[in-house]
Amino acid sequence: MKWVPDTSAYDETFDRAAGPRPHYRALVTTLESFTQTEIDRRERLQKISLVDQGITFTVYGEKEGLERIFPFDFVPRIIPAREWERIEAGLIQRVTALNLFINDVYQEQKCLRDKVVPPELVLSRREYKRALLRLTPPRQIYTHVVGTDIIRNDRGDYLILEDNCRCPSGVSYVLENRNLLHRVFPEFFTRYPVRPVREYPRLLLDTLLWSAPRASENPVAVVLTPGIHNSAYFEHSFLAREMGAFLVQGRDLVVEDSAVYMRTTAGRQRVDVIYRRVDEDFLDPLAFRRDSLLGVPGLVNVYREGNVAIANAPGAGVADDKAVYAYMPALIKYYLGQEPLLGQVPTYVGLRRDDFAYMREHMAELVVKTTGDSGGYNMLMGPFAARREVDAYLAQMKKAPGNYIAQPLIELSSHPTYVDGRFEPRRIDLRPFILYGETIRVLPGGLTRVALRPGSYVVNSSQGGGSKDTWVLAARNT
Amino acid sequence: MLSRVADALYWMGRYLERSENITRLLLVTEDFSTETQGLAEQVAQAAWKDLLAIFPAAQVGAPASAFAPLSQAYLVGFFLDPANPYSVHYSLRKARENARSVREALTVEVFLAINETFRALDADARRGLVDPPALRDALSAAHKGLFSTIGAIEHTFTRDDSWLFLKLGESLERVYRTALILRTKLPALGASEPRADVALYYTQWRTLLRALGSLENYRRAYGARLEPQLVVPFLLFDPHSPRSLRFGAEAVKQCLERISGEPGPASRIIGRLHAGLCYHDERAAPGGDYAPLLDGVVDASGQAHDALAGQYFAT
């Protein structure tokens, strides 16, 4: 069995001097007990299983409706109990602050008056919905489901890279990856106390129903999807099935007498909570984008009158802004009076004159991103970009400096990944999922995405990434 | 349940049933054609041409070579051609698309079965199979896959409205297609005489029963005696054989009654059709002419479909 340790980044599995780290020793031993032939046989089994089950996503820009499998690497990523405790506490703190921030932005705007965040940074953004000002969502919760991206630097510190407060996706793969690994390598699990992730759909349903505005014995929650051609359609349908909730499209819903109803074969049925997996700009053509065919005309009005809950609440996108990210440590201190428990990546904000000057001078060292995009679209990897690309990108930046931020390139940690018969290091990140209901809960696990191209830093599924099962270990009573 | 989901399940049921019908017709016709091509090429030709009447919008390309058996072009066209709206490939793809669009309303087993069956078929289509024995193998495999899917539905589905709409699509498609097959095949069969070629004559009747998945059911009722005056009423009026028109109409009627307690427009149409098949008077078809009755079944199926769409699927 060939292992190729990483020499340029933090290797999750191997300590440069001492061999496998303690929590990986049993896994490495188990893997080494397999012959190459056996491993290849199991890997084939796993691939067939993915295709047969139709666990797929859709890639935009290619032929419409093209389904691809999300490549799965069977070497699990292991997070020891003590490391997880810190991540969990840091995430709960962060999501608490994010939710307070969004409430503040749509209510009193204290943080803007106190200049904790520059007002223009929030008020000029597309994600800031003026129409929702002074509106309080049920239970004052905006961020029912958050997927936060975490990376590890070359010292192994966990750093927050990005908050996703709108429609974070990927949780279905967390559950399916675990199922898959159970089936393909049951041997791995014999020596590890791996915390289960199976409970997620139940927790999600609890979270959604906690926000139901109507005192009803049987509140109805639905999952709102853009439809079969959306890249995350598999997940929408998976979650609806696992929760026993209706999966609806915009055209299935209708607004009447200040309430939302589904069109059913037995007439109209009232809806209490909408878990929307539709971009908020498309939710309601009367309130946001008029050309939206995916939305429900009048939905936002019903929401305004408090007759339906929407998760995540419209307007939550202000917290996703990559420039707001730069102010998160300050916001945590401002709202909670605490130091952030998890670090984050130093960020230059184009809106600040000095920062922009620095960005211009150091393009070749920086990763530059637009504030409103996600999924790895419209970013520039300075260190790997050709001169011409940098110049073209800079020309765009000069037109609207406020729309850009920059960060130093972080050497993402790497993890052994099975490629062509060898275990090679590939860079990874981590997306845990946080649910904000009666309490804030973090699913013990997460989506570990892996950049499958050697040396690549881009882990997004839309850009050729894969994923791994992510194990959070239970604390042993010893 | 959601109107959109009911609509998708109804079509999934129709397309699954259609896939199975086409598959069976191809297997049976291929047997018949191989058996008779050398003896009576006209008859073999006609058996294939009937498919174009049963599936009106279908088209078939030219045979691969001068030596290719008759069946070859039809097998390719009706089995694997993705562009033929009545190929197994097309129908099963539609069934899967409908299944995929309401995956949350299905059990995992059902989706797995339909997905695997379609993927195997699609792989055959991509390989461009033209060799008749290979096509036959692939057809048999598809037939098994379809039965796994139907079995998964039978074993895992909750018997709620989802089930009823799926079964409604299946039963209505079956009644409609059975009536079309009989309407296409009976005139020529009724006109032929046993005196000309006894073996061929009985082969044709046996093939009709097989084409409608009813040969063994018929034997249970009447043994090996193959009499046209028994076969036709059996296919039309038998209360127990799952592919008789009466049985199909009853299945449609029961689904409609369970979906809605009160009779709607669709249940009125189907109720009258069912009553007509239950209380059929032989004197109403003098000389065994069932053409008016079959026309009535085809029309009623179409009207019932429109009524259903208006009542349940309209958004």
Interface residues (C-beta under 8 A of the other chain):
Chain A: V51 D52 Q53 G54 V223 G227 I228 F234 S237 F238 A240 R241 F246 L247 V248 Q249 R251 D252 M262 R263 T264 T265 A266
Chain B: M1 L2 S3 R4 A6 E97 R100 S101 V102 R103 E104 A105 V108 F111 L112 N115 E116 R119 D161 F165 I259 Y312 T315
